[in-house]
Amino acid sequence: MKKFISTCLAFSLVMPGVTGNAAFAAESTPTDVPNAIPFKITPETSVSPTNVHNNVYEMTSVPTSASSNTYQLESINILTPLGMAYYNGYVYITQGNNGLSKIDVATQTVTKVVYGSPTSPMHTITADTDGTLYYVVPDKLNNEYSYIKKIKPSSLNQTLTTEQFLAASVDYAHIPASHISSIAMDKNNQLYISLDKGWDLDPGLLRWSNTSKTLTPVSEEASMITAITFDNQGNLYFKTPSPQSYYSYAAGIVKISAADLKGTLPVADEKLISYKQDVLRNEPYNGLLFLSDGTSYFSNGQSLKRVYPESRPIVTLKGYSDAVVQGDIYTDPGIRVIEDEKYSKFDIKVTYSFNGEFVPSLDTSKVGTYTIHYVAVNPAGTASLEKTREVTVKPTPSQLTDWYITGINSMDADSQNLYLTNYSYKDNPNYGLYKISLQTMQKTRLAAINDIGAVAVNASGDLFFTRYDMDNMIFKIEAKHLQSGKALTADQLMKLSRTYMPFTAKEASAAPLKINGLEFDKQGRLYAAVNVYGKTSVTSKIVRLTGNDWNKSTLVTELPVSSNDMDFSPAGDLYISTQELYTTWKKDTYKVTLQQLNTLPVLSDSLTKTPYTEGDKGIAFLADGTGYVSRTDDFEKRKQTILKFNY
């Protein structure tokens, strides 16, 4: 057995008649593995088509290395296991209404320590280096505070009732915090607490100083935490279901190293290490535990489970099964492999089948359903169970509303085509400048440029566009350069384009001016929607540009919100897609009537707001009067589609 550095025990207790302040474990989303070291390998594939992008697959090795059945607690039948802690050969487990028990790790026998009570359920538990138990009791007189109590191990020689247990305990700390979900002692007997306040995004991981009587945030980002623990090296782990989109770490188990805990708090967000374990995604984590040999367990309220299963490699999918339109580029999100610390490299076999027959690659030119098959093999030759992903290649849509397009920023149309810009991010290979034929619905990529913003087409078919990181700039590419049928690279596009700077250097230096929308009226005058970025808010102004270099601007109106895209209806009214940033994030569409455009500027209070149409970026009108908007359809997938705009 490896040498073990003893740690200390604690749990939380709900007092009769008190609710909402004890340490309740929320249902959570488990993910990769404590103590694992993330690494990357490139998957092996037999044949890779030119229009399939193979991502590097992320792997994680696993921290534990049990060598005997001594540390296999998953076979023990124990009622409602919640909080867990290890000390001197025993695992202490709180059981809610069923009290507190301890497991002799060597013999796997279970002994009742505290009888259960229907009015005082026990939850989280930890211990110091002397084996003293600590637990949480709500302050009945002030629900913003909680008591941390402790009890010496010498008081636990016989089974106690809840009342006897409380009577034998003494106060350790009076902490200005409620909703304590878990507590843990480090090797220096410093107390850490976690909070689970639902969607309250205040720091949820804190260190208590019993000398200064203060709480210090360990991480500014960490919130909604359901369990915390330390491993034998002093690294801290916490479990959270927080969505990855809001944080620098992913939902699941997150590690903060012992070295970082010794430094300045809070620990920088980029130093938090996330581990994902999708096979346990729907299970709650009520407690986390490391044994002396480093094996790690979690409790889910029904049983004890290893944080990772042993034996064969486990393959889990990244991303989703998905659909792609015929001719588009498909990006394989890849897989994760979870294994033990013996192995850090795996042979990844990726094969494809189409309509039940194996094929050399995924070819998006053929309509149908493909299956991607993944198998991971460790150096011992043990293969994982096969994991599969379905990818449906759909035929070209018959109407605009059937298109499912990722990340539309801006749209504009002439009599022949709908033009749109499509932004880039890590899992969108179909970025750039596109046109969709209004006759055939065929989509054509005009340019592969990853930071394109607004687009507008003039009467000659020339395209005007902007780029995200280039303030106060409008670019024009003539129609003749877009007829080859082959997509231009970003460099080719810029070499063929002319640059205009509509605002003076003085105007542009006052505040960043980002042009989010462009549009031409029937007289050939160019309109621009310009976002003005202040310190605490974003406003916008709509201007009419004239002159040979589009450098003469006339204010049309000013809006108290950010503008995204705009277009003229066949009746000559100007519609502007907007969103308030930083506070409400409310989306609206403003209308400036043709009559109002004859007398400028127009006060924003006199503009008409159309009911929210679920559009959030692009807006365009066809010659027949039909209006369309682009909408975020699935936030997690970051996809958008095209909807009719009933104006």
FENVENMO-V8418 format. One line per field, one symbol per residue. phi: phi as a letter, one per 40 degrees, with the letter a starting at -180 (. if undefined). psi: psi as a letter, one per 30 degrees, with the letter a starting at -180 (. if undefined). A space follows every 50 residues. Layout:
# FENVENMO-V8418
phi->???
psi->???
This chain:
# FENVENMO-V8418
phi->.ccbccbbbaabbccdgbbgbccccccbbcacadgcbcabbcccbcbbcc bbccccccbbcbcbacbacdbccccccbcfcbcbabafgbbcbcbgccgb bbbcccbfcbbccbccacbbcbbcaaacccgccbabbccccaccbbcbbb accccbcbcbcccccccccbcbabbcabfccababcccfccbbbbbbgcc ccdbbbbcbcccfbbbccacccafcbababcccgcbbbbacdccccbcbc chcbbbccccccccbccddcccbcbbbccbdcbcbcababcccgcbbbbb gbabbccbccgcdbbbccgbcabbcdgccbbccgbbbbacccbbbbcbbb bbbbfgbcbcacbccbcibcbcbbbbbcccgcccccbbbcbccccdccad cccbbcgccababbcbbbbabbcbacbbccchbbbbcccbgccbccacbc bcbcaabcccgcbbabbdcbcfbbbbbcdccbbcgbccccccdcccbbbb bcbcccccccadbbccbbabcccgccbbcbcbcccbabbabbbbbbgcbf bbbbccabbcbcbbaaaccdcgccbbcbacbgbcfcbabcbbcdccccbb cbccccccccddbgcbbcaabcccgcbbbcbccadccfbbbbbcbcc
psi->klkkjkllklllkklkgklffljkklkljlbbkkfljklklklkkekjlf gkkjlkkklklkflikflfegifffkjkkikclklkkhgkkkkkgbfgbk lkkjeefgkkkkekllkffikkclkllaffgkkklkkkjffjgflkkjll kkffggflklleeeeeefllkeljkiklhjfllkkafghkkkllkjhbgj glkgjlkkjfefhlkkkekeeklhkfkllkaffgkkklkkgkkefflfll kbkkkkleeeffakklkkeffkkkkkiffgegkljflkkklfgfkkllkg felkkkeklablkkkkkkblklkkkkflkkkjfalkkkalfekfkkkjkk lkljhfkklfljjgfkkaklkkkkkkklffgkklkkklkkjkjllklfle ffkjkkhkelllkafelkklkjlkaegjfhlaklkkkfefgkkkkekikf hkclkkkaffgkkkllkegjlhkkkkkleffgfffkkkleeeeefflkkk jflleeeffelkjkjfkkkkafggkkkkjkkjjaeflkllkklkkalegh gjkkkelkkglkkdlllklffgkkkkklkkkfdfgkkljkkjleeeffjl lkkffflkklkkggkfdlkkklfgfklklkkjejeefhllaklkji.
